[in-house]
Amino acid sequence: MHLSFLPVYVILALSHIAAHAGTQADAPADAPADTGQSIHINSIRNPELKSYRVMAAGLDAFDAYHALAPKAREVRFQLSAGSRAPADAMLDLSLHIAGNETSIALPLAADGSFALPRSAQADSEDADLVTNKKKGHYRWQSSVYSEGVPAGMRRLGDLRLQCQVMIAIAKKEIPFWVRTLVGTLLRTTDWCSSEQLKLGSRSDAPLASATLLDGERRVDLKVEKAGRSFLAPIGDTRYGDDTLIELVLKDAGEAPPPSM
């Protein structure tokens, strides 16, 4: 393989990851495997759901890499409507953990975010996180915010930890050949530490700019997806975890509030 082709293959593989992880894509996920469980949520057939074990991998990653953001109390997850979702997709949305014997309600904040509790029973039953809505219209995302970060700023260590959570979940869902391909191309099992990994950080409101503040230097970061995402240098060791990124909204001229 010529090195000039490497970024192309990485992009293709990461696009596959995004489609399965639900972080950057709107494509419906494949139908879940039959686990022998019978789940009925308000008579919704084929509801939007995620494996509890898959999501719990994100909790494990948060604990394992917490040193990246020691002042972050928790990782929060979020359900948001995809671009092809109906207008009422978030209306009366509810979520709970459902297994053979397990039923745990997960309260959703106004923005669709929630905290995922540890549950040995849910894990042993191979339970699911199940909504009361049909599948195919939602993204599952994660976010990490440290206490004390100024409004309109993102801390680089928070984004690094957020990446570790997202990749841990993605690795549980994507095929073995994709994991092998990406690991080979990035030349590391710690994908988030690779400078070749380019994963966007989502913004709830359209951005005019994203600027990394490195001492007296101001480094413009790429803003894409109509201002809804920016590319942070999470794999660049020149920048410490406490490095801040300044976000400015389009038109408003002011920084956006945290999305979680």
Salt bridges, closest charged atoms under 4 A:
ASP26 OD1 - ARG139 NH2 2.94
ASP60 OD1 - ARG118 NH1 2.68
ASP63 OD2 - ARG118 NH2 2.94
GLU74 OE2 - ARG76 NH1 3.34
ASP123 OD1 - ARG53 NE 3.93
ASP126 OD1 - ARG53 NE 3.82
GLU147 OE2 - ARG73 NE 2.99
ASP158 OD1 - ARG155 NH1 2.98
GLU173 OE2 - LYS50 NZ 2.78
ASP204 OD1 - ARG202 NH1 2.43
ASP214 OD2 - ARG217 NH1 3.37
ASP236 OD2 - ARG238 NH2 2.62
ASP241 OD1 - ARG160 NH1 2.70
ASP242 OD1 - ARG155 NH2 2.86
GLU246 OE1 - ARG218 NH2 2.70
